[in-house]
Amino acid sequence: MADYSTAYTGGSQTSKSKEARLLDILQRIRPTAASYFAIHLNLSQLRPSHRQPHFMRMAHRSIDALTAKEDVQAFYMSNDDAVLLCRNVSVDDVDDTVFRVRAVFNEDPLTHAEDGSAEDRFSTWYDMSQQNDFKALEDAAIAMAKDAAKATNKKGEETTGRASKAMKGIPLEPEMLTEINQKLLEVRIGDLVRRQPAVIVGGKQKNQLAFREHFIAMEELRKRIAPKVNIFASNWLFQYLSETIDARILEVMSRLDYSSQGCPVSINLNIPTITARPFQNFNAVVGENTKDVIIEFQIIDVFSNMYAYNYACDWLRERGYRVLIDGLNPLGLHFFDPSVLGADFIKISWGPEISGGVGFDQTEKIKAVVSNMPKNGVVLARVDSEEGVSWGLEQGIRCFQGYFTDRVVEAMMQKGVI
């Protein structure tokens, strides 16, 4: 599956409906409000460096996992706040989710107070059976709606960044899946498969290719299969389509001759794909050359089902494949040492917010993670400048991927080095 993280939209609701929808729901449940409780996650008060899309994506995925199985509605506000409206669900289950979201931003001072304490500014809990609590949440929603309206008036229709491009079109709905999935099965995709190299910097050979990642250009695919639909609007509905995307990219990758590649290849897939027929067919094509194939999994998918990950990882490594865990970020490495996942590589994302924003303790943690991984087992991705390479080298990282390294590889090819 292609890396669709750049298509993140901050939830499945359109920007004009977020606050209005919450207010509408509050009005409708007013007669039965006693059966509800709510939580307001004050993510807008986080430091700017912690409100980057990859952090917000991790937080929203944790919330979406709860809403998928419990009677909980999530509202993602224009200012990055999130409101959870809960009914017929255990407070402990919701509290566990809030804890996981809090952990995403553990480095931010906003999270340092104990959950639920008087000093806690990260989350605000409301007992909707209490009139004062109901009004407090309603007032907060009204205030956010006013702020959103002011921001809209100020910015007009202007949007920025790659993520906004993916927001074009009507949101993906369940009834659209069958037709879009059928188009996905039939459409030509070979010309949409892109390659991006990862380069090892330094060492005896100075610079050398570590692997080439193959992925589908998702925005171009969207235009081809559903030009009027934002297929990224719902993570859970897109997950259904991503299984077919996996099958199609494996179909393309099965056309390669793995005995003469000269450089390992990597493919980003869903964990369940490993036990599905398309991958078994691909495995037969790879044959004895599995050592030259790296399978990438997203960290959020690993955490979603550790049993499935462990099974897939063991199955792959027993057959000679190598495993890479993608989707990590430097500021998040304080949660755990990812080397315990048993992967051959981990991939963390560089961002300009890292420069000057990592303290001594965090730096030491990153260096410890690097030392615990196999040689060249940490890849710093999305490196778009020499600054990112310099920062990575200081942490002991030697493998890099991104626009900057694309230019390095192009120069190497021109000199005939590769």
DRENDO-1510 file (C-alpha; in Angstrom, 1 decimal, always signed):
<recs>
REC; n; res; u; v; w
REC; 1; MET; +0.0; +0.0; +0.0 .
REC; 2; ALA; +1.2; +3.5; -0.8 .
REC; 3; ASP; +2.1; +5.9; +2.0 .
REC; 4; TYR; -1.0; +8.0; +2.2 .
REC; 5; SER; +0.1; +10.0; +5.2 .
REC; 6; THR; +0.3; +13.1; +3.1 .
REC; 7; ALA; -3.4; +12.8; +2.4 .
REC; 8; TYR; -4.3; +13.1; +6.0 .
REC; 9; THR; -7.3; +15.4; +6.4 .
REC; 10; GLY; -7.7; +15.6; +10.2 .
REC; 11; GLY; -10.9; +13.6; +10.3 .
REC; 12; SER; -13.7; +12.7; +8.0 .
REC; 13; GLN; -15.7; +15.9; +8.5 .
REC; 14; THR; -15.6; +18.9; +6.1 .
REC; 15; SER; -14.2; +22.1; +7.5 .
REC; 16; LYS; -17.5; +23.9; +7.2 .
REC; 17; SER; -19.4; +21.3; +9.3 .
REC; 18; LYS; -17.1; +20.5; +12.2 .
REC; 19; GLU; -18.3; +22.9; +14.8 .
REC; 20; ALA; -21.8; +23.2; +13.4 .
REC; 21; ARG; -22.3; +19.5; +13.5 .
REC; 22; LEU; -21.3; +19.3; +17.2 .
REC; 23; LEU; -23.7; +22.1; +18.1 .
REC; 24; ASP; -26.5; +20.4; +16.1 .
REC; 25; ILE; -25.9; +17.1; +17.9 .
REC; 26; LEU; -25.9; +18.8; +21.3 .
REC; 27; GLN; -29.3; +20.3; +20.6 .
REC; 28; ARG; -30.6; +16.9; +19.5 .
REC; 29; ILE; -29.5; +15.0; +22.5 .
REC; 30; ARG; -30.5; +17.6; +25.0 .
REC; 31; PRO; -33.6; +15.7; +26.2 .
REC; 32; THR; -31.6; +12.5; +26.8 .
REC; 33; ALA; -28.3; +14.2; +27.8 .
REC; 34; ALA; -28.3; +12.3; +31.1 .
REC; 35; SER; -27.1; +9.2; +29.3 .
REC; 36; TYR; -24.1; +10.9; +27.8 .
REC; 37; PHE; -20.7; +12.1; +29.0 .
REC; 38; ALA; -18.1; +14.0; +26.9 .
REC; 39; ILE; -14.4; +14.7; +26.8 .
REC; 40; HIS; -12.8; +17.8; +25.2 .
REC; 41; LEU; -9.2; +17.2; +24.3 .
REC; 42; ASN; -7.5; +20.6; +24.2 .
REC; 43; LEU; -5.0; +19.8; +21.4 .
REC; 44; SER; -5.1; +23.5; +20.2 .
REC; 45; GLN; -3.1; +24.4; +23.3 .
REC; 46; LEU; -0.2; +22.1; +22.4 .
REC; 47; ARG; +3.1; +23.7; +21.3 .
REC; 48; PRO; +3.2; +24.2; +17.5 .
REC; 49; SER; +5.9; +21.6; +17.1 .
REC; 50; HIS; +3.6; +19.0; +18.6 .
REC; 51; ARG; +0.6; +20.0; +16.4 .
REC; 52; GLN; +2.3; +18.6; +13.2 .
REC; 53; PRO; +0.2; +16.4; +11.0 .
REC; 54; HIS; +2.0; +13.2; +11.9 .
REC; 55; PHE; +1.2; +13.8; +15.6 .
REC; 56; MET; -2.4; +14.7; +15.0 .
REC; 57; ARG; -2.8; +11.6; +12.7 .
REC; 58; MET; -1.6; +9.3; +15.5 .
REC; 59; ALA; -4.0; +10.9; +17.9 .
REC; 60; HIS; -7.0; +10.7; +15.6 .
REC; 61; ARG; -6.2; +7.1; +14.7 .
REC; 62; SER; -6.4; +6.2; +18.4 .
REC; 63; ILE; -9.7; +8.0; +18.7 .
REC; 64; ASP; -11.1; +6.4; +15.5 .
REC; 65; ALA; -10.2; +2.9; +16.9 .
REC; 66; LEU; -12.6; +3.7; +19.8 .
REC; 67; THR; -15.4; +5.1; +17.7 .
REC; 68; ALA; -15.3; +2.1; +15.4 .
REC; 69; LYS; -16.4; -0.3; +18.2 .
REC; 70; GLU; -18.2; +1.8; +20.8 .
REC; 71; ASP; -21.1; +4.3; +20.8 .
REC; 72; VAL; -18.7; +7.3; +20.7 .
REC; 73; GLN; -18.9; +10.2; +18.3 .
REC; 74; ALA; -15.7; +12.1; +17.6 .
REC; 75; PHE; -15.7; +15.7; +16.4 .
REC; 76; TYR; -12.4; +17.1; +15.1 .
REC; 77; MET; -12.4; +20.9; +15.4 .
REC; 78; SER; -10.9; +23.4; +13.0 .
REC; 79; ASN; -8.5; +24.5; +15.8 .
REC; 80; ASP; -7.2; +20.9; +16.2 .
REC; 81; ASP; -9.3; +20.2; +19.4 .
REC; 82; ALA; -11.2; +16.9; +19.6 .
REC; 83; VAL; -14.5; +16.3; +21.3 .
REC; 84; LEU; -15.8; +12.8; +22.2 .
REC; 85; LEU; -19.5; +12.3; +22.9 .
REC; 86; CYS; -20.0; +9.0; +24.6 .
REC; 87; ARG; -23.0; +6.9; +25.4 .
REC; 88; ASN; -23.3; +3.3; +26.7 .
REC; 89; VAL; -19.6; +2.9; +26.9 .
REC; 90; SER; -17.3; +2.2; +29.8 .
REC; 91; VAL; -15.5; +5.3; +31.2 .
REC; 92; ASP; -12.4; +3.1; +31.6 .
REC; 93; ASP; -12.4; +2.3; +27.9 .
REC; 94; VAL; -12.6; +6.0; +27.0 .
REC; 95; ASP; -10.0; +6.8; +29.6 .
REC; 96; ASP; -7.6; +4.3; +28.0 .
REC; 97; THR; -8.0; +6.1; +24.7 .
REC; 98; VAL; -7.5; +9.5; +26.2 .
REC; 99; PHE; -4.3; +8.1; +27.9 .
REC; 100; ARG; -3.0; +6.8; +24.5 .
REC; 101; VAL; -3.7; +10.2; +22.9 .
REC; 102; ARG; -2.0; +11.9; +25.8 .
REC; 103; ALA; +1.0; +9.7; +25.3 .
REC; 104; VAL; +1.4; +10.9; +21.8 .
REC; 105; PHE; +2.2; +14.4; +23.1 .
REC; 106; ASN; +4.0; +13.3; +26.2 .
REC; 107; GLU; +6.9; +15.7; +25.6 .
REC; 108; ASP; +4.5; +18.7; +25.7 .
REC; 109; PRO; +4.0; +20.5; +29.0 .
REC; 110; LEU; +0.2; +20.5; +28.5 .
REC; 111; THR; +0.2; +16.7; +29.3 .
REC; 112; HIS; +2.3; +16.9; +32.4 .
REC; 113; ALA; -0.5; +17.2; +35.0 .
REC; 114; GLU; -2.2; +14.0; +36.2 .
REC; 115; ASP; -5.2; +13.0; +34.1 .
REC; 116; GLY; -8.4; +14.3; +35.6 .
REC; 117; SER; -6.7; +16.4; +38.2 .
REC; 118; ALA; -7.7; +20.1; +38.7 .
REC; 119; GLU; -4.4; +21.1; +37.0 .
REC; 120; ASP; -5.1; +19.0; +34.0 .
REC; 121; ARG; -5.3; +21.2; +30.9 .
REC; 122; PHE; -5.1; +18.5; +28.3 .
REC; 123; SER; -8.6; +17.0; +28.7 .
REC; 124; THR; -11.9; +18.3; +30.1 .
REC; 125; TRP; -14.5; +15.8; +31.1 .
REC; 126; TYR; -18.2; +16.6; +31.1 .
REC; 127; ASP; -21.1; +14.8; +32.9 .
REC; 128; MET; -23.9; +15.6; +30.5 .
REC; 129; SER; -26.5; +14.8; +33.1 .
REC; 130; GLN; -25.4; +18.0; +34.9 .
REC; 131; GLN; -26.9; +21.1; +33.4 .
REC; 132; ASN; -23.7; +23.1; +34.2 .
REC; 133; ASP; -21.5; +20.6; +32.4 .
REC; 134; PHE; -23.8; +20.5; +29.4 .
REC; 135; LYS; -23.8; +24.3; +29.1 .
REC; 136; ALA; -20.1; +24.4; +29.6 .
REC; 137; LEU; -19.5; +22.1; +26.6 .
REC; 138; GLU; -22.1; +24.0; +24.6 .
REC; 139; ASP; -20.4; +27.3; +25.3 .
REC; 140; ALA; -17.0; +25.8; +24.3 .
REC; 141; ALA; -18.5; +24.6; +21.1 .
REC; 142; ILE; -20.0; +28.0; +20.3 .
REC; 143; ALA; -16.7; +29.7; +21.0 .
REC; 144; MET; -14.9; +27.3; +18.7 .
REC; 145; ALA; -17.5; +27.9; +16.0 .
REC; 146; LYS; -17.0; +31.7; +16.3 .
REC; 147; ASP; -13.2; +31.3; +16.0 .
REC; 148; ALA; -13.6; +29.0; +13.0 .
REC; 149; ALA; -15.9; +31.5; +11.3 .
REC; 150; LYS; -13.4; +34.3; +11.9 .
REC; 151; ALA; -10.6; +32.2; +10.5 .
REC; 152; THR; -12.6; +31.3; +7.5 .
REC; 153; ASN; -13.5; +34.9; +6.8 .
REC; 154; LYS; -9.9; +35.8; +7.1 .
REC; 155; LYS; -8.5; +33.1; +4.8 .
REC; 156; GLY; -11.4; +32.9; +2.4 .
REC; 157; GLU; -11.3; +29.7; +0.5 .
REC; 158; GLU; -7.5; +29.5; +0.5 .
REC; 159; THR; -5.9; +26.3; +1.6 .
REC; 160; THR; -2.3; +25.3; +1.7 .
REC; 161; GLY; +0.0; +22.3; +1.7 .
REC; 162; ARG; -0.2; +18.9; +0.1 .
REC; 163; ALA; -2.8; +17.6; +2.5 .
REC; 164; SER; -5.3; +20.2; +1.3 .
REC; 165; LYS; -5.1; +18.9; -2.2 .
REC; 166; ALA; -6.3; +15.5; -1.0 .
REC; 167; MET; -9.4; +17.2; +0.6 .
REC; 168; LYS; -11.0; +18.0; -2.8 .
REC; 169; GLY; -14.2; +16.1; -3.5 .
REC; 170; ILE; -17.1; +14.7; -1.5 .
REC; 171; PRO; -16.2; +12.5; +1.4 .
REC; 172; LEU; -16.0; +8.8; +0.8 .
REC; 173; GLU; -19.2; +7.0; +2.0 .
REC; 174; PRO; -19.8; +3.3; +2.5 .
REC; 175; GLU; -22.2; +3.0; -0.4 .
REC; 176; MET; -19.4; +4.2; -2.8 .
REC; 177; LEU; -17.0; +1.5; -1.9 .
REC; 178; THR; -18.2; -1.3; -4.2 .
REC; 179; GLU; -18.1; +0.9; -7.3 .
REC; 180; ILE; -14.7; +2.5; -6.5 .
REC; 181; ASN; -13.2; -0.8; -5.5 .
REC; 182; GLN; -14.3; -2.3; -8.8 .
REC; 183; LYS; -12.6; +0.6; -10.7 .
REC; 184; LEU; -9.5; +0.0; -8.6 .
REC; 185; LEU; -9.4; -3.6; -9.8 .
REC; 186; GLU; -9.8; -2.6; -13.5 .
REC; 187; VAL; -7.8; +0.6; -13.8 .
REC; 188; ARG; -4.2; +0.7; -15.2 .
REC; 189; ILE; -1.8; +1.5; -12.3 .
REC; 190; GLY; +1.7; +0.5; -13.6 .
REC; 191; ASP; +2.4; +4.0; -14.6 .
REC; 192; LEU; +1.4; +5.3; -11.2 .
REC; 193; VAL; +4.1; +3.3; -9.3 .
REC; 194; ARG; +6.9; +5.6; -8.1 .
REC; 195; ARG; +10.3; +4.8; -6.7 .
REC; 196; GLN; +12.2; +6.6; -4.0 .
REC; 197; PRO; +15.7; +5.6; -2.9 .
REC; 198; ALA; +17.1; +5.4; +0.6 .
REC; 199; VAL; +20.8; +6.3; +0.7 .
REC; 200; ILE; +23.5; +5.3; +3.2 .
REC; 201; VAL; +25.7; +8.3; +3.8 .
REC; 202; GLY; +29.3; +7.8; +4.8 .
REC; 203; GLY; +31.2; +4.5; +5.3 .
REC; 204; LYS; +33.8; +2.9; +3.1 .
REC; 205; GLN; +31.9; +3.6; -0.1 .
REC; 206; LYS; +30.9; +7.1; +1.0 .
REC; 207; ASN; +27.3; +7.0; -0.4 .
REC; 208; GLN; +25.5; +3.9; -1.5 .
REC; 209; LEU; +21.9; +2.8; -2.1 .
REC; 210; ALA; +20.2; +1.0; +0.8 .
REC; 211; PHE; +17.0; +0.2; -1.1 .
REC; 212; ARG; +14.4; +1.7; -3.4 .
REC; 213; GLU; +10.8; +2.1; -2.0 .
REC; 214; HIS; +8.0; +1.4; -4.5 .
REC; 215; PHE; +4.7; +3.1; -3.9 .
REC; 216; ILE; +1.6; +4.3; -5.7 .
REC; 217; ALA; +1.1; +8.0; -6.4 .
REC; 218; MET; -2.1; +8.2; -4.4 .
REC; 219; GLU; -3.4; +11.6; -5.5 .
REC; 220; GLU; -3.0; +10.5; -9.2 .
REC; 221; LEU; -4.7; +7.2; -8.4 .
REC; 222; ARG; -7.6; +9.1; -6.8 .
REC; 223; LYS; -8.0; +11.2; -9.9 .
REC; 224; ARG; -8.1; +8.0; -12.0 .
REC; 225; ILE; -10.6; +6.0; -10.0 .
REC; 226; ALA; -12.8; +8.6; -8.2 .
REC; 227; PRO; -12.0; +12.2; -9.3 .
REC; 228; LYS; -14.9; +13.7; -7.5 .
REC; 229; VAL; -14.4; +11.8; -4.2 .
REC; 230; ASN; -12.1; +12.3; -1.3 .
REC; 231; ILE; -11.1; +8.7; -0.8 .
REC; 232; PHE; -8.9; +9.7; +2.1 .
REC; 233; ALA; -11.7; +11.3; +4.2 .
REC; 234; SER; -12.3; +8.2; +6.4 .
REC; 235; ASN; -9.4; +6.1; +7.5 .
REC; 236; TRP; -11.6; +3.1; +8.1 .
REC; 237; LEU; -13.3; +3.2; +4.7 .
REC; 238; PHE; -10.0; +3.8; +3.0 .
REC; 239; GLN; -8.6; +0.8; +4.8 .
REC; 240; TYR; -11.1; -1.3; +2.8 .
REC; 241; LEU; -9.8; +0.1; -0.5 .
REC; 242; SER; -6.2; -0.2; +0.6 .
REC; 243; GLU; -6.4; -4.0; +0.6 .
REC; 244; THR; -7.2; -3.8; -3.1 .
REC; 245; ILE; -4.4; -1.3; -3.6 .
REC; 246; ASP; -2.0; -3.8; -2.0 .
REC; 247; ALA; -3.1; -6.5; -4.4 .
REC; 248; ARG; -2.6; -4.2; -7.4 .
REC; 249; ILE; +0.9; -3.0; -6.4 .
REC; 250; LEU; +1.9; -6.6; -5.7 .
REC; 251; GLU; +0.7; -7.4; -9.2 .
REC; 252; VAL; +3.0; -4.7; -10.6 .
REC; 253; MET; +5.9; -5.7; -8.4 .
REC; 254; SER; +5.5; -9.3; -9.6 .
REC; 255; ARG; +6.7; -8.2; -13.0 .
REC; 256; LEU; +10.2; -7.5; -11.8 .
REC; 257; ASP; +13.1; -9.9; -12.1 .
REC; 258; TYR; +14.4; -10.2; -8.5 .
REC; 259; SER; +17.5; -12.0; -9.5 .
REC; 260; SER; +18.9; -9.0; -11.2 .
REC; 261; GLN; +17.7; -5.9; -9.3 .
REC; 262; GLY; +21.1; -4.8; -8.0 .
REC; 263; CYS; +19.4; -3.0; -5.1 .
REC; 264; PRO; +16.8; -4.2; -2.6 .
REC; 265; VAL; +13.3; -3.0; -3.1 .
REC; 266; SER; +10.7; -2.1; -0.4 .
REC; 267; ILE; +6.9; -2.1; -0.5 .
REC; 268; ASN; +4.5; -0.6; +2.0 .
REC; 269; LEU; +1.7; -3.1; +2.8 .
REC; 270; ASN; -1.1; -3.7; +5.2 .
REC; 271; ILE; -0.3; -6.5; +7.7 .
REC; 272; PRO; -3.2; -8.7; +6.7 .
REC; 273; THR; -2.0; -8.7; +3.1 .
REC; 274; ILE; +0.9; -11.0; +4.1 .
REC; 275; THR; -1.5; -14.0; +4.5 .
REC; 276; ALA; -3.6; -13.2; +1.5 .
REC; 277; ARG; -3.4; -14.8; -1.9 .
REC; 278; PRO; -1.8; -11.8; -3.8 .
REC; 279; PHE; +1.2; -11.9; -1.5 .
REC; 280; GLN; +1.5; -15.6; -1.8 .
REC; 281; ASN; +1.6; -15.2; -5.6 .
REC; 282; PHE; +4.2; -12.5; -5.2 .
REC; 283; ASN; +6.2; -14.7; -2.9 .
REC; 284; ALA; +6.3; -17.4; -5.6 .
REC; 285; VAL; +7.7; -14.8; -8.1 .
REC; 286; VAL; +10.4; -13.6; -5.7 .
REC; 287; GLY; +11.6; -17.2; -5.1 .
REC; 288; GLU; +15.0; -17.4; -3.5 .
REC; 289; ASN; +15.6; -13.6; -3.7 .
REC; 290; THR; +13.6; -12.7; -0.6 .
REC; 291; LYS; +16.7; -11.1; +1.0 .
REC; 292; ASP; +16.3; -8.3; -1.5 .
REC; 293; VAL; +12.8; -7.5; -0.6 .
REC; 294; ILE; +11.8; -5.2; +2.4 .
REC; 295; ILE; +8.2; -5.1; +3.6 .
REC; 296; GLU; +7.2; -1.9; +5.3 .
REC; 297; PHE; +4.4; -1.7; +7.9 .
REC; 298; GLN; +3.0; +1.4; +9.4 .
REC; 299; ILE; +3.5; +1.7; +13.2 .
REC; 300; ILE; -0.1; +2.5; +13.8 .
REC; 301; ASP; -1.1; -0.7; +12.2 .
REC; 302; VAL; +1.4; -2.6; +14.2 .
REC; 303; PHE; -0.1; -1.3; +17.4 .
REC; 304; SER; -3.6; -2.0; +16.2 .
REC; 305; ASN; -3.0; -5.7; +16.2 .
REC; 306; MET; +0.3; -6.8; +17.7 .
REC; 307; TYR; -0.6; -10.5; +17.3 .
REC; 308; ALA; -1.1; -10.2; +13.6 .
REC; 309; TYR; +2.1; -8.2; +13.3 .
REC; 310; ASN; +4.2; -10.7; +15.2 .
REC; 311; TYR; +2.8; -13.5; +13.1 .
REC; 312; ALA; +3.5; -11.6; +9.8 .
REC; 313; CYS; +6.9; -10.5; +10.9 .
REC; 314; ASP; +8.0; -14.0; +11.9 .
REC; 315; TRP; +6.6; -15.5; +8.7 .
REC; 316; LEU; +8.4; -13.0; +6.6 .
REC; 317; ARG; +11.8; -13.2; +8.3 .
REC; 318; GLU; +11.7; -17.0; +8.3 .
REC; 319; ARG; +11.6; -16.8; +4.5 .
REC; 320; GLY; +14.3; -14.3; +4.3 .
REC; 321; TYR; +12.4; -11.0; +3.8 .
REC; 322; ARG; +13.3; -8.0; +5.9 .
REC; 323; VAL; +10.8; -5.9; +7.8 .
REC; 324; LEU; +10.6; -2.1; +8.2 .
REC; 325; ILE; +8.4; -0.2; +10.6 .
REC; 326; ASP; +7.4; +3.1; +9.2 .
REC; 327; GLY; +5.6; +6.1; +10.7 .
REC; 328; LEU; +7.8; +6.9; +13.7 .
REC; 329; ASN; +9.0; +10.4; +14.6 .
REC; 330; PRO; +11.9; +11.5; +16.7 .
REC; 331; LEU; +9.9; +13.2; +19.4 .
REC; 332; GLY; +7.8; +10.0; +19.8 .
REC; 333; LEU; +10.7; +7.7; +20.5 .
REC; 334; HIS; +10.4; +8.3; +24.3 .
REC; 335; PHE; +7.3; +6.0; +24.3 .
REC; 336; PHE; +9.2; +2.8; +23.8 .
REC; 337; ASP; +12.3; +1.4; +22.2 .
REC; 338; PRO; +11.1; +0.2; +18.7 .
REC; 339; SER; +13.9; -2.3; +18.5 .
REC; 340; VAL; +11.8; -4.6; +20.7 .
REC; 341; LEU; +9.4; -5.1; +17.7 .
REC; 342; GLY; +12.1; -7.3; +16.0 .
REC; 343; ALA; +12.1; -5.4; +12.7 .
REC; 344; ASP; +15.2; -5.0; +10.6 .
REC; 345; PHE; +14.6; -1.3; +10.0 .
REC; 346; ILE; +12.6; +1.5; +11.5 .
REC; 347; LYS; +11.8; +4.7; +9.6 .
REC; 348; ILE; +11.4; +8.0; +11.4 .
REC; 349; SER; +10.3; +11.2; +9.8 .
REC; 350; TRP; +12.4; +14.4; +9.8 .
REC; 351; GLY; +10.6; +17.7; +10.2 .
REC; 352; PRO; +11.9; +21.3; +10.6 .
REC; 353; GLU; +10.2; +21.4; +14.0 .
REC; 354; ILE; +12.9; +18.9; +15.2 .
REC; 355; SER; +15.7; +21.4; +14.7 .
REC; 356; GLY; +16.4; +23.0; +18.1 .
REC; 357; GLY; +13.4; +21.3; +19.6 .
REC; 358; VAL; +15.0; +18.1; +21.0 .
REC; 359; GLY; +16.5; +18.3; +24.4 .
REC; 360; PHE; +19.5; +16.4; +25.8 .
REC; 361; ASP; +17.4; +13.6; +27.2 .
REC; 362; GLN; +15.5; +13.1; +24.0 .
REC; 363; THR; +18.7; +13.2; +22.0 .
REC; 364; GLU; +20.2; +10.5; +24.2 .
REC; 365; LYS; +17.1; +8.4; +23.8 .
REC; 366; ILE; +17.3; +8.6; +20.0 .
REC; 367; LYS; +20.9; +7.7; +20.1 .
REC; 368; ALA; +20.1; +4.7; +22.3 .
REC; 369; VAL; +17.4; +3.5; +19.8 .
REC; 370; VAL; +19.9; +3.9; +16.9 .
REC; 371; SER; +22.5; +1.8; +18.8 .
REC; 372; ASN; +19.9; -0.9; +19.6 .
REC; 373; MET; +19.0; -1.4; +15.9 .
REC; 374; PRO; +21.0; -3.3; +13.4 .
REC; 375; LYS; +23.7; -1.4; +11.5 .
REC; 376; ASN; +22.0; +1.2; +9.2 .
REC; 377; GLY; +18.7; +0.0; +10.6 .
REC; 378; VAL; +17.3; +3.5; +11.2 .
REC; 379; VAL; +16.1; +5.4; +8.2 .
REC; 380; LEU; +15.5; +9.1; +8.5 .
REC; 381; ALA; +12.7; +9.9; +5.9 .
REC; 382; ARG; +11.2; +13.0; +4.4 .
REC; 383; VAL; +14.6; +14.7; +4.5 .
REC; 384; ASP; +14.3; +17.8; +2.3 .
REC; 385; SER; +17.5; +19.6; +3.2 .
REC; 386; GLU; +21.1; +19.1; +4.2 .
REC; 387; GLU; +20.0; +20.2; +7.7 .
REC; 388; GLY; +18.1; +17.0; +8.1 .
REC; 389; VAL; +21.1; +14.9; +7.1 .
REC; 390; SER; +23.3; +16.7; +9.5 .
REC; 391; TRP; +20.9; +16.3; +12.3 .
REC; 392; GLY; +20.6; +12.6; +11.6 .
REC; 393; LEU; +24.3; +12.0; +11.4 .
REC; 394; GLU; +24.7; +13.6; +14.8 .
REC; 395; GLN; +22.3; +11.0; +16.2 .
REC; 396; GLY; +24.2; +8.2; +14.6 .
REC; 397; ILE; +21.8; +7.7; +11.7 .
REC; 398; ARG; +23.4; +6.8; +8.4 .
REC; 399; CYS; +20.4; +6.0; +6.1 .
REC; 400; PHE; +18.3; +8.8; +4.6 .
REC; 401; GLN; +15.3; +9.1; +2.3 .
REC; 402; GLY; +13.5; +12.2; +0.9 .
REC; 403; TYR; +13.7; +14.9; -1.7 .
REC; 404; PHE; +17.2; +15.9; -0.7 .
REC; 405; THR; +18.5; +12.3; -1.0 .
REC; 406; ASP; +16.7; +12.0; -4.4 .
REC; 407; ARG; +19.0; +14.8; -5.6 .
REC; 408; VAL; +22.0; +13.0; -4.1 .
REC; 409; VAL; +21.1; +9.8; -6.0 .
REC; 410; GLU; +20.5; +11.7; -9.2 .
REC; 411; ALA; +24.0; +13.2; -8.9 .
REC; 412; MET; +25.5; +9.8; -8.1 .
REC; 413; MET; +23.8; +8.4; -11.3 .
REC; 414; GLN; +25.2; +11.2; -13.4 .
REC; 415; LYS; +28.7; +10.4; -12.1 .
REC; 416; GLY; +28.2; +6.7; -12.8 .
REC; 417; VAL; +28.6; +5.8; -9.2 .
REC; 418; ILE; +25.4; +3.7; -9.3 .
</recs>
